[in-house]
Amino acid sequence: GAVVSQHPSRVICKSGTSVKIECRSLDFQATTMFWYRQFPKKSLMLMATSNEGSKATYEQGVEKDKFLINHASLTLSTLTVTSAHPEDSSFYICSARGTGEDGYTFGSGTRLTVV
Amino acid sequence: EDQVTQSPEALRLQEGESSSLNCSYTVSGLRGLFWYRQDPGKGPEFLFTLYSAGEEKEKERLKATLTKKESFLHITAPKPEDSATYLCAVQRNSGNTPLVFGKGTRLSVIA
């Protein structure tokens, strides 16, 4: 079945630095990818929709200058958290739109801790 | 506005005690209703997609059903390894739209 690889799985960074998270579709091409954020014991909140070769569409309330999304190829989307602060600490999950029955394949998530 | 409401928020079952999880939805033009399982610190794992009212799908101890307003995930004779958060999500009938998720049901199965 479709596989989405997300790296890193865990990252700790200092306040003020930037962190990049990668999301790769391993065995299919994904023209559309989605980025979600999840707080403890809460559901997935959509941050943005990323289409290959074009600018991402951000949800209301998500700072596009803080959360930079790049979808330069059909198999790779990246989320960069710029000038990270402790309140950015969270679990970030990507999802790639495929063509199988499930249609949406999720990465394993990235636990970001900003200290 | 699309809405997905799951109940209960948390459910504690004895091993072998069957039960059902509920997912009520409001969406303009449902294209598909999805069920996922999520373990702590992991991404959601696909379980089922349902497309039309009356449809049912089964996988091991799980069975998902769909009506025009809600979906149920039935768990028959659960085992401790079924403990997880079960997420329901809807896709609107318009192309590559993102899934809209409910808050999930945290299931604990006690041996």
Interface residues (C-beta under 8 A of the other chain):
Chain A: V4 Q6 T31 T32 F34 K41 K42 S43 L44 L46 T49 N51 F91 I93 S95 R97 E101 D102 G103 Y104 T105 F106 G107 S108 G109 R111
Chain B: G32 F34 Y36 G41 K42 G43 P44 E45 F46 T49 L87 Q91 N96 P98 L99 V100 F101 G102 K103 G104 R106
